[in-house]
Amino acid sequence: MSERPRNALVVIPIVAGIGNALMAQPMVRQVKRGWPDARIIITARIGAMGEVFSRLSEAAEVRPLGKTSGEILKNMWRVRRSKPYLFIAPFPSNRWQYSMLAMASGAERKLLHSYPVGSWRTMRCCVGEKIAAQRGIHDVVQNLRLLGMLGMNIDEQEAPKFELTESDRERAIGMLQSVGIGHDERPIAVHPGSARTVLAEAKRWPPHLYAKLIPQLRERFGGEVVVLEGPDELGVAEEIEKHLGSKLKVIRLCGALADAAAVLERCRFYVGSDSGLGHLAAAVGTAPVTIFAPADPDRVCPFGYRHLVVRPSKSCSPCLLYPFAATRPKIKCSSPACVAEVSVQQVLEAAEKAAANLISSVQQA
């Protein structure tokens, strides 16, 4: 049985990305389920991460964490004054910053993972209660297993969900109509981007391959294809258009995360990068075909959709060293990245599975 402190304040920092935020969401739900009297505060580095939790009834409050060290310490000090009972660091957390956040929180109990490397470098050896991180299991499950230290019974099958309102859905219809996609059409979402970091660049399937893929998606599945660009990816659609020799239907997602989620919900399936949008598609029930290379899909693919992952056939992939072999994001791969070895045919075969998944869902409904 779980111990149930009355009115316990629980602090959960969300630092890494939108995908990581979504993979922490089932843990937040189950903390509240195990401790109904708990008051859960989410501290999020950026607004989009916080938006993953702001629609959860289980989260009492979503606060900014900040981006600079000064902002983070100032905001964590405000949390500390509330005298939290519990601090939980979501997986992966093998960096010294998480240990500092745990100490700065002033929480009576601090739950974190331990890793094969970096115990002294990250100061993890000096902070809180730890459970060993395990290779080969999904990050959703890694997060949930932290709750075992509280005596909670956990459901390892609970998937992330992003709740939408009718207002969100109306905005999505308008966004699709603005690029010529009708109210009754269900396009295929293509997301060819990722952030402009070394790791993110190694995740990017080349524009010339998307230019070959998109006409085949239209031909094989009928209907329209809509290309989605986030704030960090502006210009990638133009690169594809240069190879394609024609214009694409492009939606630039620069507003609330709910806009992207609602557009994805209206799509037949998703094809694209190993990124937060792939996780968001899964969280609104749209099957995601994701192209992986440096990251481990067993750990970080959209939850429940490992069968739709496409990756290069190389013994060195995945090569992301963090968090089990490094204390910062680091990959072995060098240019040209092996993601370019994924073929158009491989992606089309996974798309066939996604389309079949949609037909099966419609028939069951």
N, C-alpha and C positions, 0 to 999 in steps of 0.2 A: 504493500500500500504506500502511496505517496504521502509524505508529511505535508500538511496544509497550513502554512503560516497565514494568519488572518491579515488581510490588507497588505500583503507583501508587494513591494515595489520591485519590478523586474526591468532591467535595462539591457537592451540588445542593440549593439552598434552595427550599422550596415555601411560598409566601406567600399567593397570591391567593384560592384557593377550591378546592372539591372538583372542579369541572369542569376548572379549570386543572391540578390535580394529575393527573387522568386523562389530559389531553392531553399531559402531560410523560412519561407512563409508557413509550410506545414508545421515546423517546430513552434512557431508563435501560436498557431491555433491550438496545438496540443499542450503547450504550457498552460493556456487559459482553461482548457478542458480538464487538465489535472489539478489546477489550482483556481477554481472559479472566483475566489476572492482576490486574486492577484491583480495588480494594476500594472500593465505592460507599457513601457515607454520605448519607442524605437527612435534611435538617433541616426539620421541618414546623412551621408556626405553630400548628396545632391538631391534635388527635388524629385526627380524621376524615381529614384530608389525609395524615397519616402512614400511616393504615390502607390507603390505596390502594397503598402500596409495601411494607408490612410482610409481605405475602403473596408478594412476588416473591423468588425465589431469587437474582435478580441483585443485590438490595440487601443489602449486608452488615449494615447497621445503619440504624435510623430513630431519630433523636434529636429532642427538642423544640427548636424554634427560639425559642419565647417570643412574648409579645404586646407587652410594653412594650419600650422602647428599652434599658433596663437589662438585662432578661432576654436580649434578643437579643444584645447585645454580650458578655455573660457567657458565653452558650452558644457563640457563634462563637469566643470566645477559647479555649475548651476544644478546639474543632475545630482551631484554629490550632496548638495545641501538638502536634498529631499530624503537623504538617508536610505538608499536602496538596499534591499535585502539580497538581491541576486543579480549578478552580471553574467551574461552568456555571450561568448565570442563565436559567431558562426564560422563554419569551415569554408575555405582554408584560412588559417590564422597564424602561420609560421613566420611572423614578422615582429620586430620589437615594438612596433606601434600598438599592437593588440595588447601586449603586456602592460604598456604604459596606460592605455585606456582602462584596463582592468584595475590597475592600482589607483588611477585618478578617480575612478567611480566611487571608491570608498565602500563598495558593496561588502556585506558580511560574507557572502559566498560568491566565488568566481569560478565559472566552468569554462574550460578551454580544452583543446586537443594537445596532445604531445606528439612529436615527430621524431624520425630517426636522426635528424641533424638539427643543429642550431639551438640546443637547449640553453647554452650559456650566452650565445650571441643575441638571442631574442629575449633573454632574461626570463624565459618560460619556467626555468627550474625554480624560480623564486616566487611564482605567482599562482595562487589558486589551486583548485582541484582539477585533475587532468584525466582524460581518457585517451588511450592510444588511437591515433588515426589509423585506419586500415586501408590498404591498397585494394583496388578492384571493386569498391562499392560506390554507389552514387552519392554525390554531395548532399542530396536531400536526406539520405539515410545517415550519413555522417553527422549531420545536424541533430537528427532525431535521437541518435544514440547518446548524445550529451544528457538527454533527459533521464536516462537510466540512472544517472548519479543522484537524481531526485526521487528515485523509487517509482517513477511513473511507468505505466503500461503504455507502450507506443505502437502506433500503426504505421509500419514502414511502407505501406502502399498508398498513403495519402498524397495526392498530387497537388502541386501549386495551382491556384485559380486566381484569375483577375476578374473581379465583378464589374459588370457594365450596367449603365443606366440607359433608359430609352433616349435620353438627351444625347448620350455618347453615340448611340446608334444612328440617330438622326444626323449628327455631324458627319459621321462616316459616310452616309449616303450622299451628303452634299459634296464631300471631298472626292468621292468616286465619280460623281456626276460632273465635277469640274474638269475631269480628264476624259469625259466621254463614255463613262461606263454607267449603264442604266440601272435603275432601281432593282430590277429583277435579275440582273446578271451577277454571276459569281466568278470573278476573275481568279487567276493564279497569281499569288504574290511572289515576286522575286526580289530578294534583298542581297545585293552584291557587295555590300560595304562592311566596314568595321573601322575602329578608331585608327589614328595615325601613329601607333606605337610599333616597335619592332615585332612584338608578339602578334599584334593585330594584323600587320602587313603579311606575316607568315600564314595567317588564316585566309587571306583573300584569294579566291579563285580568279584567274585572270579575266579581264574584260572581253578579250577575243573569244574565250570559251562561252561566256554568257551570250555573246552575239550569235554563236552557233546554236546554243541551247534554246533561246527564246522562240525562234521561228518553229522549231520542232515541238515545243510545248503547245504552241497554238495549233499546229497541224494535228498532233496526236490527240489532244484533249478538247480541241475546239474552244471557242470563246477568247476572251482577252487575257493579256498579261499586264499586270501593273508593277512597275519597278518602284521600290520604296527606298528613299534616301533619308538618313538621319543627319543631324547637325555636323557630325564628324566625317561625313561621307560625301558631302556635296561635290559634284563633278564626276562621280563614277559613272552615272547614267550617260553623260556626254561621251565618256571614253567608249562605252558600249556602242553608242549610236555611230561613232566614227567607224567602228569595225562592221556594224550592221548596215550602214548606208541608208538608214531611215530613222524616223523619229519614234520614240517610245512614249507610252503613257506613264508619266512619272509623278508620284506624290512625294513631296518633301515634308518630312515629319519634323517640324520644328516647334510644335506646341506640346500640349499635355500628353503624358504616356497613354492616357485613355483614348486619345485620337488614334494612335497606332494600334492599340488593342482592338478598338471597334472596327477599324479597316480590316485587320487580320481576321476578325470573326466572320466577316462577310466573304472571305476568300475560300476557294475550293481547297487549296492546300498552299503551303509555303515552300519555297526553294531558296536556299541561300547559305549565308555564312554561319559559322559557329559563333553566335552572338546573342545578345539579350533579346533581339526580336524573335529568334527561333524559340526561345523559352516562352516569350509572350504569346506567340501563336499557339503553342501547346496549352498555355494557361487559359485560352478562350476556346479551346476545342478544335483548333485548326491543325491538321497533321503537318508537321514540319520535316521536310527533307533537308538535312544539314550536311555541309561539306566540312570534314574535319581533316586536320593534318598534325599540328604540333600538340594540341590538347588531347587528353584521354577521353574518348566518348563514353567509356564505361562510367566515368566520374561525372562528366558535365554535359552530356547530351540532354536535350529536352526530355524531361522525366516521362517514361513510358513509351518513348519512341526510338529506342536503340536500333530497331530494325530498319529505320529510315535513314540511318547514318551512312554516308559515303566517304571513303577515305583511301589514300594511296596504299598500294600493296608494297610496303617497305618495312623491313624488320626494325628499322630505327624509329618508326612512327608508332605511337606518339613520343615526342622528345621534350615535352615541357618538364623541366626539373622541379619546379615549385609545386607543392610544398614538401614533397618527400625527400628531395635531394638538394634543395637550395632554399635560402631564406628570402628570396626575391624572385619575381617572374623572370625566368631565364630559359632559353631553348638551345638545343644543340644545332638546330638547322641553320644553314647559311644560304645565301642567295645562289642560284634560284631555288625558292622554297618548293618542297615536294608536293604542296597542294596542287601545283600545276599539272601533276601527273594523273590527277583524277580526270577520267574521260567524260565526255558528254553522254556517252552511252550508259555509263554507270549511274549518272544522275537521272537519266530518263527511266532506267529500270526501277530506281527508288521512287520516282514520281508515279509510276504505274501502281506501286504498292500503296502510295498515299491516296491515289484516286480510288483504288479498290476499297480502302479503309473508309472513304467518304460514302461510297455506294452502300457498303455494309451498314454504316451508321444510319443512313436514310431508311434503309429497308427495316431495320430494327425499330426505328421510331414509328 
